[in-house]
Amino acid sequence: MLGEGFTMGVVESRSPQNPADVVASAPAAGGAGVAEAVRRAREAQRGWAGANAAERASALSSAAAAVAGAAGELAALAVREVGKPITEAKGEVARAAAILRYYSQQVFDPVGAVHEPSGSGLSYTRRRPHGVAGLITPWNFPLAIPLWKAAPALAFGNAVVLKPAPQALGCALRLAELLGLPEDVFQVVPGDAEEGVALIEAADVISFTGSAAVGRKVAVAAVGRGVPVQAEMGGQNPSVVLDDANLEAAAGQIAAAAFGYAGQKCTATKRVITVGNGAEVREALVAAIAKLGVGDPADPGTAVGPVIEREARDRVLAATAGGRVLAGGQALDRDGWFAAPTLVDGAEPGHVLAREEVFGPICLVQDAGSVEEAVALANGVPYGLASAVYTRDLDRALEVSSRLESGLVKVNTPTTGVDFYLPFGGEKDSSYGPREQGKAAQEFYTTTHTIAIAPAGN
């Protein structure tokens, strides 16, 4: 059966602030189409990997210039297609170009090492590309996530087949046009579950970002084939506010991290854990939420736009049941899928907001009687992607951050925000496989060969 976003075998993306607006439309590739794309990519990859480092660097540098040159167009497309506020959309385009520039220079990094042989001769290692990288990406960062996967894969000699989320089809197709790479080196296959399965069954290395439920299936399927896989999945990210924190600064940062882009980031703050200052934190958060611009994502003053679809809005509203609403809790009376930034407390430990990721503008406040209890609450979920600690005491900051079971720990700064030159990934159900980005990307997108050479006649 065709999933959401499909009509008679056609993939469509629609604007979440104006659902009647069809942004992009293309035939679904189908399993056979994906297999053909991988076949063509495998042929093209030989020439791409055979190009010298300077040629690949030049191609990626030119791609970066093309993305930067189309900044206004791409930002407007992200606003229209996924409802990203224009200020964030402009930032994402700049980040996309920077990622391409960064990996255009990573091309020149060493790809091996020389080792002392056990006898006479030469022993060395050399890293080689896997072949075809199959990338399955979400809609919420329609430019940055495809590129932080594709740029290193390309830099180190792989070809790429990208299966974007249907909701971000237009951004992916335009990106492919702008990159201007050799034919079949970078391809986009429109589709949903069928196409994702076909890509996992055909590619030589798999990188996935999406939900934990799907990510686990991706990992199992790839491991069953014996191909490298990384899966970046959800988060249930806590911000721990200690009793000595600067509450005004902390509340402003937490509100932005929880509700910016309608809370649709895997690193968005989903829980605020207070230690001895619950009433004050609640008051500061409600005041900070009131200052957030909510509405048209094309307005530079907007921080909170629509969620991606009706079902996402309805999940946010339903998640308030069983808790006490401190702010928001209702849909906005306007076209599109808008929910007010919603702050909830009073939820039982088994409540959905205390255990699972609700992808939208909703956040839970929990109280802890001690730092030990706060750490236990922070760690007591299946996820471990990002966390934050707010305190003026460096010793306490170091103590708490060392005990948090998260791949990314921030101190006096929001859970959101990822530097593309640093490794990124989580613990527990948030990630499977090697880290993404930075220097870690070379190890994932290449394999090591060991070569031993002895003198002739030895």
N, C-alpha and C positions, 0 to 999 in steps of 0.2 A: 504494500500500500504506500502511496505517496504521503510524505509527512507535511507538516504545516509549511506554507510558503509555496506549495505546488498546486498547479491547475492543469490537468490533462497532460502531465509530463513536462510542464514548463515550470522553471524556477522563477519566482517573483520576489522582489523586495519591495516593501511598502513603507512609506514614511510614518513613524509612530506618532507624530504630532498631527498628521493628516492622512489617515489610513486609506483614503480614496486615491492618494497619489502613488502610482506605481513608478518606482524609481528605476528599476532595472528588471529585465526579463530575458531569459535564455532557455533553450531546450536543456532538459536534464541530460547529463552525459550517459547515464546508464552504466551498468557494469562493463559492457563491451567497449564503450567509449573511454572509460578509465583505463582499461587494459591497453587500448590503442595508444592513449596518451603516454603511458609508461613505456611502451615499446619505442615510440618516437623519441622520448626523452633519453632512453638508454642509448640510442644511436647518436643523438646529439651530444651526449655526455662525453663520448670518446674524444671528440674534437675540443670540447670545452676543457676537459682535464689535460689535454695535450697542449693547450695554449700555455705560453710562458706566464710567469707571475705578473709581469708588467702588463700584459694584455688583459688578464682578468682584473687587475687593479684598475686599469683604465676604463674597462666596461662598467665596473661598480661605481667608480667616481663619476662617470657620465650619467649613470642612473640616478645618483644622488643629486646631481645638478638638475636633472629633469624633474625630479620630485620637488625640489626647492623652487624651481621655476613655475611649477603649477600649484604653488601653495594655496593661493586663494581659491582656486577651483576645487582642490581636494578637501580643503576645510569645509567649504560650502556643501560638498557632496556628503561628507560625514555628518554634518548637521542635518541634512535632509534625510539621509538613509537610516541612520541609527539614533538620531535625536541627541547627538553629543553637543553640549553647549559650545558656542563658537569659540570662546576663549580656550577651552580644552582642545577643541578640534585643531586650532592653529598650532597649539603646542604639540599635538600628536604628529602633525605634518613635519614640523621642525625636527622632532625626534626621529621620524622615519628617515629623513635625509641624513641626519647625523649617524644613524646606525649604518647606512650604506657607506658613508665616508670612513667610519671606523673600520669596517671589515675590508674596505678597499686597501687599507694599510696592513691588516692582519695577513693578507696574502703573502707578505714578505717575511712573516715569522718563520723561525726554523721549523722544519718538518721532520726532524730526526736528530740523531746523535751518534757520535763515533765512540766506540767502546774498546777497551783493551782486549785483544784476543787472548785466548788461552795458549795459543801457539803462535807461529808466524802467520802473517797475513793481516787481514782487515776485518773488523766486525762493526757493523753499524745498523741502525734502525731508520726506517723511513715511513712516514705516515702517508696513506693513500686514501682517496675518496671511496666511499662505499658504492656509489653509482647513482641511483635515483632516490632522492629524498621525497617521501610522501608526507605532506604537511596538512593537518586538519586543524582549522583555526575557528575561533568564535567571532561573534559580531561586535563585541564591545570595544575592541581596539582594532578597527578594520584595516589599518595601515601598519601600525607599529608591530603587532604580533606576527602577521605574516612575514614582515621584514626581519624581525629579530630571529626568526627561524631560517628564512630563505637566504639572507645575506651571508651568514657563515657557511651554510651549505654550499652556496655558489662560490664563495671565496676559496674554499678548499677543494673545488673541482667536481662537485656533484651537479647534476641537473635537478630541477625541482618540478614537482607536480603538486599544485595547491588545490585543496578542496575547502573553500571558505564556507562559513555558515550562510544559508540562503538569505538571511536578513542583511548581509553585507556584500551581496553579489556585485553590486555596482562599483563599490570601492575596489574590489579585487580585480575586476575586469579592466578598470581604468588604470590601476597600478601596473598590470601586465603590459598595457600599451606604452606607458611612460618609461618603463625600465629599459626598453629598447635592446634587449639581449638577443644573441643569435637565436635563430629559429629553433623552437622546441626545447630550448634550455630552461625556460620558465613558462609553464603552462597552468591555466586555471581550468578545473573541471567543475561545472555547476552541478549541484546535486545535494542529496541529504544522506540518509543512512545507507542506502544501497551503494552509492558512490564511495562513501567512506569505507565500507567493508571491502569493496573492490580494490581500493587504493592500498589498504593494509595487506591484502593478499598478493599484491604485485610489487610494491616498492622495496628497496633494499635497506632503507632506514626510515623509521616512522617518528614524527614529532606531533604530539597532540596537545591542544589546550581546550578544556571544556569541563563538563560536569564530572563528578567522581564516579557516578554510575556508568557513564559511557567510557570514561578513561580506564576503568578496570577492565572492561571488555576489550578495549584496544590493546592494553598491555598483554592480556592473556592470548589474544590472537597473534600478536607479533612474536611473543615468546614461543608460541607453538610453531611458528615458522623458523625460529632461530635468527630473527633479524633484530638489530638494536632498536630500542624504543625508549622514548621519554614521554611521560604523561603529566602535564601540569593541570591540576584540578581545582576544587573549590577551597574556600577558606571560611572560618568562623572566627574572625579575627578580633582579639580583645585589646582594649586600651585600659591599662591599669593606672588609676589616678590615686597616688599616695597622698597622705594628709598634709604634706608640705608643698604640694604642687602649686604652680602659678595657675589658678583656676581660670582666669579670663583667657590666658593664652591657650591653655589646654582645651577649654571648651570650644574656642574658635577652630582650633585644628581638628578636634574630634568631629565637630559638626561638618566641616568640609570633607573629612575622610569618610564619614558615614553617609552623607547625603549628596555630595557633589556627583554630577552625572547620574543623579537618581540612585546612588548606591550600587551602580552596576559595574563594579570592579572586583576582581577576585581578592584584592587586598583591602577592600573597604572595611572600615570598622563596623562590626556587627554587635559587639558587646562592650559596654563600659562598666568596669569593675571598680567600685569605690572602696577606699580603706579609711574609715573613720570620718568621712566628709560627704556622706550620701546626699543630704539635703542641699548642701552648697553646690555640689556638682550638678544636681538636677536643675537647680535654679539657673546656674550659668549655662547649661546646655540649652534649656528652653529659650533663654535670651539670645544665644548664638544662632539657634535655628530660626528665630524670628527675623534675623538680619539676612538670611539667605534669599537671593532672588529666585523665584519660582515661576516658570512659564515658558515662553517661546525660546527655544534653544538658539535661534538666530540673533537674539538680543544679547549684546555684550554684558549686560547686567545680570544675566541668568546663570545661576549655578546649578539649579535642579530643573531639568527638562522632563520629558516623558520617559516612561519605561518602554521596553521594546515592543510589547504586544499586550492585548487585553488580558490574557491569562496571567502575565506577570503582574499587572496591576491588581488583579483579583486575588492573587496569592498574598500580596502585601497586605491588603485590607483584611483578608481572612486570618492572617497571622496575629492580629491584635486580640483575637478571642482568647479569653483566659488570662489576660493581663490588664493593667491599668494604663490608659492612654494619657500621656503627659503633653503631647503635641501632635497635631495632625490626625491621622486615622481615617481620612476620608479621600474620596476621589475629587478631583477638581472639576468644576462645572464648565467644561470647555471641550472642544473636539480633541481627539487623541487620547493616549493612554497615560494620563497624568494622575499621580498619587501625591498627596501632601507629604512632606518630610515627617516621619512618624517616630516618636520616642515612646517607649513602653517600659513599665516596670511591673513588679508584683507577679511575675511569671514563675511557675513552679519549675524545679530542676529539669523535669522531662519535657517542658514546653518546647515547641518547634524553634522558637527564637533562642533558646538556651542550648540547643543541640545541633541544629541544621542551618545551612546557608539559605536565607531567603534573599534572592537577588533583586533588590529594590531598595527604596529609600525608607528603611526601617531599622531601628536599633534598640537593643534592650539594655537597661541599667540593672546591674546586680550589685549587692552590697556584701562586703567581706569584713569580718571582725578583726582580721590580722593580715599581715603580709603573706603568711603561710597559707591562709585560706584563699587569699586572692590568687596566688600562684596555682593552687589546686583547682580553683574555678577556671582560670585561664587555660589550664592544660586538660581539663576534664571534658573534652570534646573529641570527636574522631579526627579533626583537622589540625594542621599545624603549619599554616602558611606564613602569616605575618602577625606581629604583636607590637604594642607600644607601651612604654612606661613613662609616666610623668612624675617627676620629683626634682627637687633642688639639690638633693644629696647624692653625690657621685658614688659613694660607697653603696648606698641602697640601690642605685641604678644598676651598678655592676652586679650586685647580688641577685636582684630579681631577673635581670636580662639573662644571666647565666643559667637560670632555672626554667626559663620559658621554652616550651617544646615547639619552637617555630623556626622555619628556615630563615626568616627575616625578622630581626628585632630592632626596633627603633627606640631611642630615648629622647623625650621632649620634642618629638617630631611625629607626624602622622604615620599610620600603618600604610597608607598609599604612597606611591612614588617609588619607582624602580630605576636604578642606573644601569644602562645597557652594557656597560663595561665591567660589571660585577656579576658573579654567579647568582642565578635566581632559581629558587625552588623551595619546596616545603618539606615537612615531616608528615608521618602518618598517612592519612587518606588524601592529603593535599598534593602529593607528588609520587611518581614512580620513575625510577631510572635516574640517569645523570642530570646534573644541573644544566640550565640553559644559559646562554649569553656569555660575554666576556671571553676569557681564555678557555673556559670549560667547553665552549662550542667546538673548538678544533678537535678535542678528544672524541666528542660524540659523533661528529660528521666524518671522521676518518678512522681507519684501522691501521694498526702497526704491523709492518713487515720487518723481519730481522734478516739481515744479509751477512753472510760470512764468505770471505774470499781468501783463498790460500794461493801462494805462488805456484805457478805451473810446475809440475814435476815433483811436488812435495810428497 
